Amino acid sequence: MLADVAEHRADTLIVVPTVLQRLVGLGREALSAYDTSSLRIIVCGGSVLPPDLCRQVAAAFGDVLYNVYGSTEVANAAVATPAELRRAPGTVGRPLVGCRIALYDESRRPVTEPGRPGTIFAGNGLSFSGYTDGGGKETVDGLVCTGDVGHFDADGLLFIDGRADEMIVSGGENVFPKEVEDSLARHEAVVEVAAIGVDDDDFGQRLRAFVVLREGASASEEELKAHVRDNLARFKVPREIVILDELPRNATGKVLKRELVEYDAGSGADTTGADQP
């Protein structure tokens, strides 16, 4: 890809976060071997863009990254510009022209306070009218549910907190795996991470995280837990952290968390000293 950018003087690159992760993972020396100065726009979408990856891309390619948010049912709904990503890494920015985004609580009352999470609903001229089997998505005020939970900051920038169906309740506390994933991703030894909720006899549910370490790096389960504990509330620390060679992904680069749930049912892996699940 880098060779093609250099050869054809490409000015636009459209990728999913996994591709960006692998590009910056090549390291500064490998990246400097190719002239990518022609790039003016890198469009990223299809999956969550971690804040640290935003920073790494800016360091490697400059302020050219645009983070696009949307869904199959509403197409593109919001976009974050390079300036917005520089100021607030990980944001999906603001609604596109002609699109409306609103947050609603569990009773479907509007959520307007900055920082308060709500289910994301979006609508525009491209919103679908239903699935081919006759079904549809929940709608409120003409807006379609995206299935995500997010919040606006005081400047009106939208952040995705996680999938509504991935939130777990552990000991009475709501926890979104994405928050834990972002924390683990900031550890210098971690290159990829995914977290899921699993059943727990004492707390109802608990978090289990799966991480892939950078080549040549090492980190113990307790070290990774301590890193999360230093940055998040204690109840958000995963009870288990499993180290894998790679995360299962589909053709577009999204992590297949259902396969991690199946792993929880008992396939085993190298956890470098951690208890086997």
C-alpha positions as CSV (number, residue, x, y, z in Angstrom):
1,M,0.0,0.0,0.0
2,L,2.7,2.5,0.9
3,A,4.6,1.6,-2.3
4,D,1.5,2.3,-4.3
5,V,0.9,5.6,-2.6
6,A,4.5,6.6,-3.4
7,E,4.4,5.4,-7.0
8,H,1.0,6.9,-8.0
9,R,1.3,10.0,-5.8
10,A,-2.1,9.1,-4.2
11,D,-3.8,11.9,-2.3
12,T,-6.5,9.9,-0.7
13,L,-6.5,6.7,1.3
14,I,-9.7,4.9,2.5
15,V,-9.1,2.3,5.3
16,V,-10.5,0.6,8.3
17,P,-8.7,1.0,11.7
18,T,-7.0,-2.4,11.4
19,V,-5.1,-1.2,8.3
20,L,-4.0,2.0,10.1
21,Q,-2.9,-0.1,13.1
22,R,-0.7,-2.3,10.8
23,L,0.7,0.7,8.9
24,V,1.9,2.6,12.0
25,G,3.0,-0.8,13.5
26,L,5.6,-1.0,10.8
27,G,7.6,1.6,12.7
28,R,9.1,4.9,11.8
29,E,12.1,3.5,9.9
30,A,9.9,1.4,7.6
31,L,7.4,4.3,7.0
32,S,10.2,6.7,6.1
33,A,11.3,4.4,3.3
34,Y,8.2,5.5,1.3
35,D,7.3,9.0,0.2
36,T,3.7,9.5,1.3
37,S,3.8,13.3,1.2
38,S,1.2,13.3,-1.5
39,L,-1.5,12.1,1.0
40,R,-4.0,14.8,1.8
41,I,-6.8,12.7,3.2
42,I,-6.9,9.4,5.1
43,V,-10.6,8.4,5.6
44,C,-11.1,5.8,8.3
45,G,-14.4,4.1,9.1
46,G,-16.1,0.8,9.6
47,S,-15.0,0.3,13.2
48,V,-14.0,2.2,16.3
49,L,-10.9,4.3,16.0
50,P,-8.9,4.2,19.2
51,P,-7.6,7.6,20.5
52,D,-4.0,6.4,20.6
53,L,-4.1,5.3,17.0
54,C,-5.3,8.8,16.1
55,R,-2.2,10.2,17.7
56,Q,0.1,7.7,16.0
57,V,-1.4,8.4,12.5
58,A,-0.9,12.1,13.0
59,A,2.7,11.6,14.0
60,A,3.4,9.4,11.0
61,F,1.4,11.2,8.2
62,G,0.5,14.6,9.6
63,D,-3.0,16.1,10.0
64,V,-4.8,14.2,7.2
65,L,-7.0,11.8,9.2
66,Y,-10.8,11.9,9.0
67,N,-12.9,9.6,11.2
68,V,-16.3,8.7,9.7
69,Y,-19.2,7.4,11.7
70,G,-22.3,5.8,10.4
71,S,-24.2,2.5,9.9
72,T,-25.7,0.4,7.1
73,E,-29.1,1.8,8.0
74,V,-28.2,5.5,7.8
75,A,-25.0,5.6,5.7
76,N,-22.6,8.2,6.9
77,A,-23.8,10.3,9.8
78,A,-20.8,12.2,11.3
79,V,-17.2,13.0,10.5
80,A,-14.3,14.2,12.6
81,T,-11.7,16.5,10.9
82,P,-8.0,16.3,11.5
83,A,-8.2,19.4,13.7
84,E,-10.9,17.8,15.8
85,L,-9.0,14.6,16.1
86,R,-5.9,16.5,17.2
87,R,-8.0,18.3,19.9
88,A,-10.1,15.3,20.9
89,P,-8.5,12.0,19.7
90,G,-11.2,9.3,19.1
91,T,-14.1,11.6,18.5
92,V,-16.4,11.0,15.5
93,G,-16.9,14.7,15.2
94,R,-20.1,16.4,14.2
95,P,-23.2,15.4,12.1
96,L,-22.7,15.8,8.3
97,V,-24.7,18.4,6.4
98,G,-28.3,17.1,6.1
99,C,-27.9,14.6,9.0
100,R,-29.3,14.9,12.5
101,I,-28.0,13.0,15.5
102,A,-29.7,12.8,18.9
103,L,-29.2,10.9,22.1
104,Y,-32.0,9.3,24.1
105,D,-32.1,7.5,27.5
106,E,-33.7,4.2,28.2
107,S,-37.1,5.8,28.4
108,R,-36.4,7.5,25.0
109,R,-36.2,10.9,26.5
110,P,-33.7,13.3,24.8
111,V,-30.3,13.5,26.4
112,T,-28.8,16.9,26.0
113,E,-26.3,17.4,28.8
114,P,-22.6,17.3,27.8
115,G,-20.9,14.2,28.9
116,R,-24.1,12.2,29.7
117,P,-24.3,9.0,27.6
118,G,-27.3,8.0,25.6
119,T,-28.3,5.7,22.8
120,I,-27.4,7.2,19.4
121,F,-30.2,7.8,16.8
122,A,-29.4,9.3,13.4
123,G,-31.3,10.3,10.3
124,N,-30.8,11.8,6.9
125,G,-32.0,11.5,3.3
126,L,-30.2,8.2,2.9
127,S,-31.8,6.4,5.9
128,F,-33.3,3.1,5.0
129,S,-37.0,2.2,5.1
130,G,-36.6,-1.3,6.4
131,Y,-34.9,-4.7,5.9
132,T,-35.8,-7.0,3.1
133,D,-37.4,-9.5,5.5
134,G,-39.9,-6.8,6.5
135,G,-38.2,-5.9,9.8
136,G,-36.8,-2.6,10.8
137,K,-34.8,-0.6,13.4
138,E,-36.2,1.3,16.3
139,T,-37.0,4.9,15.4
140,V,-37.6,7.9,17.6
141,D,-38.6,11.3,16.2
142,G,-37.9,10.1,12.7
143,L,-34.3,9.0,13.6
144,V,-33.0,5.4,13.4
145,C,-31.2,3.7,16.2
146,T,-27.6,2.9,15.4
147,G,-27.2,0.5,18.3
148,D,-24.4,2.6,19.8
149,V,-24.1,4.5,23.1
150,G,-22.3,7.8,23.0
151,H,-22.0,11.3,24.4
152,F,-21.4,14.8,23.3
153,D,-18.7,17.0,24.9
154,A,-19.2,20.6,25.8
155,D,-18.0,21.6,22.3
156,G,-20.6,19.4,20.5
157,L,-18.2,16.7,19.5
158,L,-19.6,13.1,19.5
159,F,-17.9,10.2,21.1
160,I,-18.8,6.5,20.9
161,D,-18.8,4.8,24.3
162,G,-19.6,1.4,23.0
163,R,-22.3,-0.9,21.6
164,A,-25.5,-0.8,23.6
165,D,-25.6,-4.6,23.6
166,E,-22.0,-4.9,24.9
167,M,-22.5,-2.9,28.1
168,I,-22.2,-5.1,31.2
169,V,-23.5,-4.6,34.7
170,S,-20.8,-5.7,37.2
171,G,-21.7,-5.5,40.8
172,G,-24.4,-2.9,40.0
173,E,-22.0,-0.7,38.0
174,N,-22.4,-0.1,34.2
175,V,-19.2,-0.8,32.3
176,F,-18.6,-0.4,28.5
177,P,-15.8,-2.6,27.2
178,K,-14.5,0.1,24.9
179,E,-13.4,2.3,27.8
180,V,-11.3,-0.6,29.1
181,E,-10.0,-1.4,25.6
182,D,-8.9,2.2,25.2
183,S,-7.1,2.1,28.5
184,L,-5.2,-1.1,27.7
185,A,-4.4,0.2,24.2
186,R,-2.4,3.0,25.8
187,H,0.0,0.5,27.4
188,E,3.3,0.6,25.5
189,A,3.4,-3.2,25.1
190,V,-0.1,-3.6,23.7
191,V,-0.9,-3.4,20.0
192,E,-4.5,-4.7,19.9
193,V,-7.1,-5.4,22.5
194,A,-10.7,-6.5,22.8
195,A,-12.8,-6.9,26.0
196,I,-16.1,-8.8,26.5
197,G,-18.5,-9.5,29.4
198,V,-18.7,-13.0,30.8
199,D,-21.0,-14.4,33.5
200,D,-19.9,-14.1,37.1
201,D,-21.5,-15.9,40.1
202,D,-20.7,-13.0,42.5
203,F,-21.0,-9.9,40.4
204,G,-23.5,-11.0,37.7
205,Q,-20.9,-10.2,35.0
206,R,-17.3,-9.4,34.8
207,L,-14.8,-8.2,32.1
208,R,-12.4,-10.4,30.3
209,A,-9.8,-8.7,28.1
210,F,-7.8,-10.2,25.2
211,V,-4.6,-8.5,24.2
212,V,-2.0,-8.8,21.4
213,L,1.4,-7.6,22.4
214,R,3.8,-5.7,20.2
215,E,6.5,-7.9,18.6
216,G,9.3,-8.3,21.1
217,A,7.3,-6.7,23.9
218,S,6.3,-8.4,27.2
219,A,3.8,-7.7,29.9
220,S,2.3,-9.8,32.6
221,E,-1.4,-10.0,33.4
222,E,-0.9,-8.2,36.7
223,E,1.1,-5.4,35.0
224,L,-1.7,-4.9,32.5
225,K,-4.4,-4.9,35.3
226,A,-2.4,-2.4,37.3
227,H,-2.2,-0.1,34.2
228,V,-6.0,-0.1,34.0
229,R,-6.4,0.4,37.7
230,D,-4.2,3.5,37.5
231,N,-6.4,5.0,34.9
232,L,-10.0,3.8,35.6
233,A,-12.2,3.0,38.5
234,R,-11.4,-0.3,40.3
235,F,-14.7,-2.0,39.2
236,K,-13.6,-1.5,35.5
237,V,-10.4,-3.6,35.9
238,P,-10.8,-6.9,34.0
239,R,-10.8,-9.9,36.2
240,E,-8.8,-11.8,33.6
241,I,-6.5,-10.7,30.8
242,V,-5.7,-13.3,28.1
243,I,-2.7,-12.8,25.7
244,L,-3.3,-14.0,22.2
245,D,-1.2,-14.0,19.0
246,E,-3.9,-12.2,17.1
247,L,-7.6,-11.2,17.5
248,P,-10.2,-12.9,15.3
249,R,-11.5,-10.5,12.6
250,N,-13.8,-10.5,9.7
251,A,-13.0,-9.4,6.1
252,T,-13.5,-5.7,6.9
253,G,-11.2,-5.8,10.0
254,K,-13.9,-5.8,12.7
255,V,-13.1,-7.9,15.8
256,L,-15.3,-11.0,16.0
257,K,-16.2,-10.8,19.6
258,R,-18.6,-13.8,19.3
259,E,-15.5,-15.9,18.7
260,L,-13.9,-14.6,21.8
261,V,-17.1,-15.6,23.7
262,E,-16.7,-19.1,22.2
263,Y,-13.1,-19.0,23.4
264,D,-14.4,-18.3,26.8
265,A,-16.3,-21.6,26.5
266,G,-13.0,-23.3,26.6
267,S,-10.4,-23.4,23.8
268,G,-7.4,-22.2,25.8
269,A,-4.4,-20.1,24.8
270,D,-1.0,-18.9,25.9
271,T,-1.7,-16.4,28.7
272,T,1.9,-16.0,29.8
273,G,1.2,-17.0,33.4
274,A,-2.4,-15.9,33.6
275,D,-5.1,-18.4,34.8
276,Q,-6.6,-20.3,31.9
277,P,-10.3,-19.4,31.3
